[in-house]
Amino acid sequence: MKQAIITGASKGLGKALAHQLAAMGYDLLLVARSEKMLADLAQQITATYKVKATSLALDLSDTKSSGAIYSWCEQNQFNPSVLINNAGYACWGFFESMPIDQQEKMIQVNTGSLVNLTHTMLPLLKRQPAAYIMNIASTAAYQAVPTMALYAASKAFVKSFSRGLRYELRNTNVSVTCVSPGPMSTNFIQQAGMEAMQETAKKFEMPAEVVAKKGLKAMFNKKSESIPGAVNYLTVKFSNILPDALLEKIAANLYLTKLKP
Ligand SMILES: NC(=O)c1ccc[n+]([C@@H]2O[C@H](COP(=O)([O-])OP(=O)(O)OC[C@H]3O[C@@H](n4cnc5c(N)ncnc54)[C@H](OP(=O)(O)O)[C@@H]3O)[C@@H](O)[C@H]2O)c1
């Protein structure tokens, strides 16, 4: 029985991952807040592929959410061999100007809930002959981004945590892969109130379906990291040799100049 958990599955990259894993024969537990959207997706996937998809509407900023996911798995004899920590979003603006409770909530979703769910689900993943964890970071994980300082920091956390955990688990059945997309055509920009960035993002955007395909390939091939898209990959590799101060200036030129005072 192939079974997988995907967080942030209601839209965007999570939805694309759900379709592709269902096409590979995985039963799915789909987690996000949008109850109706998630239930409709579960129904559509169950009707389209020969699998069972179930929706579990949860707010991952709630520290009890991983316990609820674990209980659901135990009650439903759901034995996942794949855990995809995809839920995440950005707050755009000056750190000082944005309410701290909103920013802390974002950190909790992007990092805290990912850590907690991974820790909670590891005993179940270890029961499988082979298991996979995919953590979604971002190309922003590789450098500081003024006006998205906390978002970039949260994704750097995801990347570093994924690599450290991967090493700790190297002699076990569980493989950890960190996927770092660049801009994608999803709800991300609208959610972050970054409409002013839409035109720029469009020039670099990749379809979520393509990112999902490349991410799944990397995960099942037990790769440590994946940066989908040649431009994204080269940008990250090139950024390794540039001084941090220059990278921050380039990022500020892209993001800060578009921010309304
Ligand atoms: N799009 C990009 O340009 C881009 C670039 C690099 C990395 N990423 C990363 O890719 C991942 C997927 O984002 P996306 O582009 O697909 O954006 P999206 O379309 O906005 O999807 C985000 C997903 O996260 C879920 N989510 C947000 N807050 C949540 C919460 N409190 N509890 C539970 N679920 C929550 C959303 O569901 P509900 O709203 O229904 O809760 C949605 O399913 C994120 O980790 C993002 O940081 C995106």
PDBQT file of the ligand as one rigid body, heavy atoms in Angstrom, charges set to zero:
ROOT
HETATM    1  N1  LIG A 301       5.356  30.345  -5.687  1.00  0.00    +0.000 N 
HETATM    2  C1  LIG A 301       6.603  30.701  -5.547  1.00  0.00    +0.000 C 
HETATM    3  O1  LIG A 301       7.087  31.607  -6.238  1.00  0.00    +0.000 OA
HETATM    4  C2  LIG A 301       7.486  29.958  -4.571  1.00  0.00    +0.000 A 
HETATM    5  C3  LIG A 301       8.881  30.085  -4.704  1.00  0.00    +0.000 A 
HETATM    6  C4  LIG A 301       9.718  29.403  -3.834  1.00  0.00    +0.000 A 
HETATM    7  C5  LIG A 301       9.172  28.600  -2.845  1.00  0.00    +0.000 A 
HETATM    8  N2  LIG A 301       7.822  28.506  -2.709  1.00  0.00    +0.000 N 
HETATM    9  C6  LIG A 301       7.284  27.632  -1.637  1.00  0.00    +0.000 C 
HETATM   10  O2  LIG A 301       6.467  26.634  -2.211  1.00  0.00    +0.000 OA
HETATM   11  C7  LIG A 301       5.520  26.182  -1.235  1.00  0.00    +0.000 C 
HETATM   12  C8  LIG A 301       4.131  26.135  -1.862  1.00  0.00    +0.000 C 
HETATM   13  O3  LIG A 301       3.732  27.458  -2.153  1.00  0.00    +0.000 OA
HETATM   14  P1  LIG A 301       2.875  27.810  -3.468  1.00  0.00    +0.000 P 
HETATM   15  O4  LIG A 301       3.738  28.569  -4.360  1.00  0.00    +0.000 OA
HETATM   16  O5  LIG A 301       2.193  26.600  -3.973  1.00  0.00    +0.000 OA
HETATM   17  O6  LIG A 301       1.846  28.852  -2.835  1.00  0.00    +0.000 OA
HETATM   18  P2  LIG A 301       0.251  28.741  -2.629  1.00  0.00    +0.000 P 
HETATM   19  O7  LIG A 301      -0.419  28.472  -3.920  1.00  0.00    +0.000 OA
HETATM   20  O8  LIG A 301      -0.109  29.978  -1.863  1.00  0.00    +0.000 OA
HETATM   21  O9  LIG A 301       0.098  27.465  -1.678  1.00  0.00    +0.000 OA
HETATM   22  C9  LIG A 301       0.469  27.497  -0.321  1.00  0.00    +0.000 C 
HETATM   23  C10 LIG A 301      -0.149  26.320   0.391  1.00  0.00    +0.000 C 
HETATM   24  O10 LIG A 301       0.178  26.396   1.798  1.00  0.00    +0.000 OA
HETATM   25  C11 LIG A 301      -1.018  26.270   2.539  1.00  0.00    +0.000 C 
HETATM   26  N3  LIG A 301      -0.948  26.991   3.799  1.00  0.00    +0.000 N 
HETATM   27  C12 LIG A 301      -0.615  28.300   3.989  1.00  0.00    +0.000 A 
HETATM   28  N4  LIG A 301      -0.758  28.614   5.291  1.00  0.00    +0.000 NA
HETATM   29  C13 LIG A 301      -1.192  27.485   5.924  1.00  0.00    +0.000 A 
HETATM   30  C14 LIG A 301      -1.538  27.201   7.272  1.00  0.00    +0.000 A 
HETATM   31  N5  LIG A 301      -1.485  28.123   8.242  1.00  0.00    +0.000 N 
HETATM   32  N6  LIG A 301      -1.966  25.949   7.572  1.00  0.00    +0.000 NA
HETATM   33  C15 LIG A 301      -2.067  25.009   6.599  1.00  0.00    +0.000 A 
HETATM   34  N7  LIG A 301      -1.739  25.217   5.319  1.00  0.00    +0.000 NA
HETATM   35  C16 LIG A 301      -1.310  26.454   4.985  1.00  0.00    +0.000 A 
HETATM   36  C17 LIG A 301      -2.103  26.852   1.628  1.00  0.00    +0.000 C 
HETATM   37  O11 LIG A 301      -3.379  26.316   1.944  1.00  0.00    +0.000 OA
HETATM   38  P3  LIG A 301      -4.574  27.121   2.679  1.00  0.00    +0.000 P 
HETATM   39  O12 LIG A 301      -4.486  28.552   2.294  1.00  0.00    +0.000 OA
HETATM   40  O13 LIG A 301      -5.771  26.390   2.203  1.00  0.00    +0.000 OA
HETATM   41  O14 LIG A 301      -4.301  26.879   4.127  1.00  0.00    +0.000 OA
HETATM   42  C18 LIG A 301      -1.660  26.317   0.262  1.00  0.00    +0.000 C 
HETATM   43  O15 LIG A 301      -2.141  25.025   0.068  1.00  0.00    +0.000 OA
HETATM   44  C19 LIG A 301       5.646  27.133  -0.056  1.00  0.00    +0.000 C 
HETATM   45  O16 LIG A 301       6.420  26.530   0.964  1.00  0.00    +0.000 OA
HETATM   46  C20 LIG A 301       6.387  28.330  -0.636  1.00  0.00    +0.000 C 
HETATM   47  O17 LIG A 301       7.123  29.044   0.340  1.00  0.00    +0.000 OA
HETATM   48  C21 LIG A 301       6.973  29.156  -3.554  1.00  0.00    +0.000 A 
ENDROOT
TORSDOF 0
